[in-house]
Amino acid sequence: MTGYDEQRIAALLRLLPPPPAGWAQAAEELPRARAELAALVAHAEADAAFRARVVADLESALEAEGIDPTPSVVAALRVQLDAG
């Protein structure tokens, strides 16, 4: 980056408004959520009966695993399960 040093970038960043509270919370929760979803996909890949139950009713399977079946989570998992 030409013309900007670390102090100038820091000064410009301080001028920005703070991010919405929901963004910070989501960023904190994302690593745990990704790990939970990866474990669910791995279980579905290793166990055909579990995979059939998950594919048949993904929302209920997520709830049973303690994962909130939001539309974005359901859509992402459908892509992963269809690819696997």
N, C-alpha and C positions, 0 to 999 in steps of 0.2 A: 504494500500500500504506500503509494508515494504521497508525501505531504502531510502524513499523519503519524505522530508518534504515540506511544502508549498513554501519555498524559492527556493528549488531545482527544484520543478515543474515549478515555475514562470521563473526561469532562463532557463530551457529547452524550455519552450514555447516561450520565447523571441528569441530563435535561429531559430524558424520556419519563413519561408517567410510569408508576409501578404497574407490573402486570396484574391482571385480574386474579383474585384469590383462588379461583378455580384452577387456573393454569398452574400455580405453584403446587397445589394439592395433587393435581394430576401427575405432575412431574415426579413428585415424591412416591406416588403409588405405582407408577409405570413399571419399574423393575420387578416388583413383586408380582404384578399382574401378568407380565410377560412370562415369568417363571412358572406361574400356575397354569397358564394356557399351554406352554410348552410341555409341561408334565401331562396335561390332559391329552394332547396330541400324541405324545409318546405312548401313553397307555392305550389309546385307540389304535395305534399302529401295531402294538404288541399283542393285543387281545381282540380277536375278531368278534366275539360276542359283545364285548364292551363297545367296540366300534359300531356295531349294528344298532345298539341302543342309543348311542350318541347321535348317529346319523338320523335315526328315526324321530328323535325328539331332542334336538340340540339344546333348546332353552331349558327343559327339565333337567338334562344332564348337567348343564352349567350350574343350575340352582342346587342340585344334589352335591356338587363339588364346592359349594359356597362361593360361586362366582356370579356376579350380577350379569344377567344376560342382556346387556345393552345392545342396541342394533349394530353398533360398530364392532363389538366383540363377536356377536353371532356371525356377521358378515365375514370378518377376518378368519374365524374358525372354519366356516364353510369352504373358503378358498383353500385353507391348509388341508382340510380333510379330503376335498375333491382332488387335490394334487397328489395326495399320498396314496 
